[in-house]
Amino acid sequence: MEKKDILSFSKNVITLFTGSFFAQLISFSTLIVLQRFFYSPEDYAPFRLFFEFTAVFSSISALRLESGLILERDDNNAIQLLRTCLKICIIISIVGGIIFLGYFLNELAIFENNLILIILMPIAIFSNGIIQIAQSFFTRNKKFKTISKTKIIHSFFGSTSQIATGYSGWSFIGLIIGRIIGLISANVNYVYAFFKHNKWNRNNRSLEKELLKKHRNFIWYTTPGIFLGNAINLLILMFFARYYGEEFTGLTAAAIQYLGLIIMLFTSSFAQVYYNEIAQIEEIKTIKSVHTFWLVRLLAVTTIGWIILIFIPNNWITFILGEEWKQLMEIIKIISPWMATMFIASSLSFIFIRLGKQKHIFFFDLFHVILIISSILAGHLIFQNNYTTLYIVTSSQVLFYIMAILLAYYFLNTSIKKQLQR
């Protein structure tokens, strides 16, 4: 990469990183307070199950058409596509809420018969979906400061609300309502920022059909793939809750969230700018050079971070969170290789969309789901031990993400050959 490109790229990443840093710092600190004073692993399990379910449907709330926003160079087309995304988001939120009802009725004990969750689910899916759509729209316009500011608003209002409900003695419902308040506050800021700089044009049905046809690969291939990919954590927690109880599930969910907060601190910032950058490059050979440039640096940062984590004493968690969470650090270390390889692969995952390989990645994600379910079932049926099963799941996750990194290079090299033959 040229020096000026590196500086521009780094500036945008740093802008998003700054917002992510303070947002995740707030969330991280709040999580410690909540677990130290208000909630046990058993309380944490239903909260994470609720929001893992939310994540699965909010990730496809616009049928991934929001990714097309970044590719659209014409402002009128982008606004029309944004309108379409919002309409689809409403429908997906209702569908997700109905499906959750079936799962809720099957797991009444875990959710403690709290019927309010049936109402909160579509609200959570819609609110989270709007944030995802808005981030793509503002990334297209390079309004990284707006995204950064909104992340802080989201985290601040969500965290303070969770602490307030925890202090008031609410059950895990307080964690859920607090998170939703944070989502809604972020949505309000995005709406304000949109109308400050943009006009809401009239609906154009013919243009809408044209854009849907243009970006149909996102609907038919990216959406199912993302759905399957985001279902992984939910499936893991659902199986663990069924086989090993709420305490171990809560500990595993907390471990995933702690490492996830650290990973999201950089991944979300990097990936948005990375996608916007490679979307504007025509030469595949240049894209490969940019991809390799950042892969090497991500690998170096990840290796250093993983080594530091391994040497942290396990009893630090007990000192910070209390005896109820004494097994948390052990679980964090077990899943750390999985989260480390996921960090690298996820940061660069937009390469598949840029190369138009949505169809191929759908089948790869289907393989991922089969791999994880098989790992859980094999671990449980053969060893009947929660920690052994977790080790097996971690190994499978590491294998998958290494394969994803290698698959990206296979597609890059194939695309370069095709481009040279033209």
N, C-alpha and C positions, 0 to 999 in steps of 0.2 A: 504493500500500500504506500501511496505517496504521503509525504509528511503532512501536507495540508489536509488530506482526507482523514488521516489519523487524528489530527487535532480537532477537526469538525466532528468526527465520530465520537471522540473521547469527551468533547464538551457536552454533547447531547446526552451521552451516557451518564456523565457526572451530574448533570442537571436532574435527571430522573433518579440517579442513585442518591442524591442528597435528600429528595423527598422520601424515597424508600427507606433510607437510613433512619430518619427521624420517625417515620411511620412505624417501622419495624421495632425501633427502640421503645416506642410507646407500647406497642403490642407485647413485646418481650417482657418488659417491666411489669405490665399489667398481668400477664400470664403467671408470673412468679407470685405476685400479690394474691391473685385469685386462688392459686393452688396452695399457697402457704396458709391462708386464713379462712377460706370459704368453701373450697371444693376438694373432694377426694377423687381417686381414680374412678370409682364407681359412678360418681356424678358426671365425670368428664366423658364417659363412654357414649351416653345418649346425645350429648351436645355435638360430639364429633360425627356420630352417625348421621345426625340431622344435616349438618353442613357438608359432609361428604356427599350425601344425597343431593343437596342443593347444587354442589359444584358440578355434578354429572350433568344436570339439566341446564344450568346457567351457561355451561361451556358450549352448549349447542343452541342457546336461546335464539340466535339469529341464523341458525343453520350455517354458521361460519361465514356468512356473507359479509360480516364486518371486516374480514381479512381482505375482501375485495375493495373496501374503502381506500386502503393504502395504495392499491394499484390504479385507482381512478385518478386521472390527471385533470379532468374537467370538473369544475366546482358544482355545476348543475347536476351532473351525473352522480356525484358524491352525495349531495343532499337527497336526491331521489332514492339512492340505495340506502341511505340512513333511514329514510321514512319506511322503506320496506323492512329493514332490520327491526324497527320498533314494533311494527304490526306482527311480525313473526314471533317476537319476544313475548307478546301478550298470549299468543296461542300456546307456545311451548310452556309457559308458566302454568297455565291451566291444566295442560296435559300432565306435566310433572306433578302437580298437586293431586291429581286423580290417582296416578300410579303410586304416589307416596301413601295415599289412603289405604291401599291394599297392603303395603309393607307395614304400616302403622298397626293395622288390625291384627297382623300376624305376630307383632312384637310388642304387645300391650304392656308386658311386664317391664321391658327395658325402658319404654317411654312413660311408664308410671301412669298410664291412662289419661294423659294430658291432652284432651281433645283440641285445645287451642292450637296445637301443632299442625292440625289439618288446615287451619286458616293461615298460619304463619308460613307454611311451605311455599305456596305460590307467590306470596309477597317477597320471600327471600330469593326465590329463583328470578323473579322479575327485576328486583333491585340489583342483584349481582350481575344479571345479564346486561342491564343498562350501562353499568360501569365498564364492562368488557367492550361493548359497542362504542361507548364514548372514548375510551382509550385509543381505539383504532382510528376514530375520526380525528382526534386531536393529534395523534401521531402523524397522520397524513399531512396535517397543516403545520407540523413541527412546533406545536404549542406544548413543548415539554415542561415548561414552567407551570402551566395549568394542570397537567397530569401530576406533577410533583406536589403541588399545593393540595390537590384533591386527595392524594394518598394520605397526607398528614391529617386533613380534616376527617377523613374516613376513620383513621386509627384513633384519633383523639376522642371523637364523640362516641365511637363504639366502645373504647376502653373505659371511659369515664362512666358510661351507662352500665357496663358490666360490673364495675366496682360498686356502683350505687345499688344495683339489684342484689349483689352478693352481700353487701353490708346490711341490706334490708331483710336478709334471711331467705331469699328466694331460692328455689331449687335450680336445677340445670336450665329451667325455663328462663331464668334471668340472664344466663350466658347467651342464649339464643336471641332474646329480645334486644339485649345490648348490642349484639352484632348487627342485627337488622337496623337499629337506629343509626349505627355507623354507616351502613350501606345507603340508607335514605339521605343522610347528610351529604354524602359524596355525590349522589344523584342531583341534589339541589344545586350544588356548586357547578356541576357540569352543565346543567340546564341554563344557569345564569351566564356562564362563560360562553355558551353557544350563542344565545340571543344577543350577547354583547358584540359579537363580531360577525354573525351570520344572519341571513334571512331565510325564513321557512317558505320555500317555494311551493307552488301549487302542484298537486298530484298529477302525474303524467302516466297514465296506464300503459300506453304504448312503449314509453321509455322504460317503465318498470319491467315489462315483459322482455325487452331487449337486454336489460342488465341481468335479469334472472337467467336468461339463456347464455349470456357471456360468462357468468360466474357459476354455471351449473355444476362444475366439478367440485366446488366447495360444498354444495348441497348433497350430491350423490356419493362423494368419496371422503372428503375431509370431515364432514359431520359425523358419519358412522365411526370413523377412525378416532376422532377426538372423544366421542361418546365412550367408546371402548377403553381408550387410554385413561380417561378420568374415572372410569368405573373401577379401576384396579384397587385404589385405596379403599373404596367403599366395600368391594368384595372381600378384601383382606379383613377389614373390621367386622363385617357381617359374619364371616366364617369363624373368626376368633371369638366373637360374642357368643356364638352358638356352641363352640367346642370348649372354650377355656374361661368363659365367664366375663363379667363386666370389669373386674379389677385389672386383669391382664390386658383386656381390650382398651381400657382407659389409659393404661401405662403406654401401650403401643401407640395409641392415637396421640398422646402427649409427646412422645418421642418423635413421631413423624412431624408434628406441628413445630416443635422446637427447631429441628433441623430445617424444616420447610421455611420457617421465618428467616433463618440465616440465608438460605438459598435464594428465596424470593427477593431478598434485599438487593441482590445483583441481577438475578436471572431476568426478572420482569423488565428491569431498566435496559439491560443489554439487548434482550431479544427484540424489543420494540424498535430500537434504533437500528439493530442489525438487519431486520426485515426491511425497514424503510430504505436502508442503504443498498442492499443487494437487489431490491425491486427496481432500482434505477440503473443497474449495470446490464448491458447487453451481452458482452463477451463472457461466455461460461468459464473460459480460462482465467479471466480476472476474478470472477466469483470464487473459483477454487482457491486462488491465491489469498483472497480476503478470508475465506473460510479457514484455511490452514493457519494463517497468521493468528487468528483469534483462538483456534483450537489449542495451539501450543501454549498460549498464555493462560487459557482457562485451566488446562491440565496442570500447569505449574502452581497456580493459585490453589487449586483443589488439593493437590498433594501436600502442600504446606499446611493447609487447614486441617486435613485429615490426620496428619502426624501430631499436630498440637492437640487435637481432640483425644486421641488415643492415650496421651500421657496425663490427661486430667484425672485426678483421683475420684473414684466413685462416690466417696463419702461427702464430696462437696455438695451433691444434690440433697443429701439428708440434712446437711447444715442449713441449706438455703430454703428448702421446701418442707422439711419435716419428715418424720419416720414413715408416713403413709406412702411417700414417693421414693423410698430408698432403693428400689430396683430400677428406677427410671434411667440412670446413667448407664447401667449395664445394657439395657435395651437400646439406648441411643448408640452405644458403641457397636452393637450387633448390626444395626441397620445402616451404620455410617457408610460402608462401601456402596451400598445400594443408592443412598442419597447423593453420594459424591459423583458416581457415574451418571446418575440422572441429571445432576446439575450441569454437567458438561454437555450431554446430549440435548437437554431441553433448551439450553441457551442458544443452540445452533439449529434447532429443529425446523425453523422456518425455511431452511434450505430446500426441504422437500416440496413445499408449496411453490417456491420460486422456480423450481425445475419442473413443476407440473406433474409431480408424481403422487398426487392424492390417491389415485386408485391403488397403486402399489402399496402405499403406506396403510391403507385400510386393511388389506390382508395381513400386513405385518402386525398391526394392532390387534387383529383377530387372533393371530398366533400368540401375542402377548397375554391376552385374557386366558386362552387355553393353557398356556405355560404356567401362569400363576395359580389357576384353579387346580391344575394337576399337582403343582408343588404343595399346596396346602393339603389337599386330600391325601397325597402320598405321605407327607410328613405326619399327618394325624393318624392315618390308618396303620402305618408301619411302626412309628415310634411312640405314639400316644403321649407326646411331650410338647408343651407349648414353646419352650425355648429352642428345641431341635427343629420344630416346624418353622420358627422364625428364621433360623439360620438357613434353612432350605429355601425359603421365600427370598431372602436376601441374595443368595447365590443365583437364583433364577433372575432376579431383577438386574444384577450386575451383568449377567450374560446377555440379557436383552438389550441393555443400553450400550454395551460394547458393540453388539451387532448393529445397532442403529447408527453408531458413529462410522462403522465400516461401510454400511449400506449407503450412506451419504456420499462417500468417495466413489463407490461403484457407479452411482447415478451421475456424479460429476464427470467422471472419466468417459462414461458412455455418451453424455451430452456433448462433451468436447469433441469427440470423434465425429458425431453427427454434424456438428457445426462446421467442422473442417471439411467435410465431404460435400457441403453445399456449394 
